[in-house]
Amino acid sequence: MSQLASFGIADSDLAPRLKFVNVLPTAILLIIVASLLLSGAPANAPSFEALVDNAGHYGWVGAALATAGSLVVGLLLQPLELASIQVLEGYWGRSGPLAPLAAFGSWMQERRKSRLDWVIDHLTDRLPVLADSAAQKLDLLPDANLLPTKLGNRLRAAEDRAGAPYGLDAVMAWPRLFFSLPEDALQKVTEYRNQLDIAVRLCITFGLGALITTALLVLHPLWLAVPAICALLSWFAYHAALHAATTYGIAFTAAIDVYRMKLLRDLSLKMPANTDEERDINGKLMALWERRGGWPAPVDYAPAGDSDTSSDPA
C-alpha cells in the first residue's frame, strides 16, 4: 500500500498526467533538497552517515509528510502547466526585468534564421546536403515574430502553419476541434502533449535543483558536482522537450488536416465544395469566435440530415 493510502487517497484517484507531469518532478526536487539537508548541508559537507541517522530520526512521519507535500505542491502546480511551458517558450513580456533578455534572445533567433536563409540562397547548388539541413531547421522556425527560445519558435511554427492552408487560426480553432476529435486521435495527441509537458517540467525542476543545490553546497567545492549534474539533466530535458514539441506539432497539424471537416459537421454548418469556400467559412468562424464587437458575416447552417453527406475537399 502506498503512502498516499494513509491519507485516504488511492493511486487510482490520481490521473497519470497529475502523477508524471506535476507530482513526479516535485518529488524529485524535494528528494534532492531533503537529502542534502539531512546529510548535513549547508553547514557541513554531506555525509552518508548523517543522511542515514537523520532519515531514521524522522522515520515514517517524515516520509508521509514529504509524500503529502509532493502531492499538495503537485496539485497547486497543475493550473500552471501552460505557464511553465510559456516560460521556456520565451513569453517574458515586453517590459519588466526579463524584457532585455527576451529582446536579445529574439535578436539571436533572427540572426540564426538569416544564416539559414543565406545557406539556402547561396549553397543549394554547391552544397545541397548542407542546404537541405538548413531547410529542415528553417521549417522549425515561424515565418515572423520569432520568440527568444528554440522551443517557443518550434511550437509557434506549428501553430502558425497548421491551419493556414484552410484559413484557420489553429490556436483559436484547437479548443473547439479538441472536443470533436474521436477518442483514438484524442488519446494520441494527448500522449504527445504529455511528453512535452513532462520534459518541460523536468527541465524546470532540474534547473531549480541546480540553483538550490549550488546555494547549499557553495561552501563545499567538491560537492558542486551535484548542481553540475542537475544542470546537465536540465539541458537534456530541454532537448527532450524540443523533440517532443516537434512530434506534438506534427500530431497537432495532422489532427487539423484530418478532422477539421468533422468540426464543421459537429457545428451543423454547410459543407464547403472546395478549399476556397472552406477558407471563406473559416474566416467567418474566426471572426465569430473572436467575440469582439459587432456581428460577423453569417455562416450557413446545413439542412437537417445533409451535414454528413458532403465529401471533404482535397
Salt bridges, closest charged atoms under 4 A:
GLU81 OE1 - ARG17 NH2 2.43
ASP117 OD2 - LYS113 NZ 3.69
ASP143 OD1 - ARG161 NH2 3.03
GLU191 OE1 - LYS188 NZ 3.50
ASP197 OD2 - ARG17 NH2 2.16
ASP197 OD1 - ARG193 NE 3.03
ASP266 OD2 - LYS262 NZ 3.11
ASP276 OD1 - ARG279 NH1 2.88
GLU278 OE2 - ARG260 NE 2.43
ASP280 OD2 - LYS284 NZ 3.44
ASP312 OD1 - ARG265 NH2 2.81
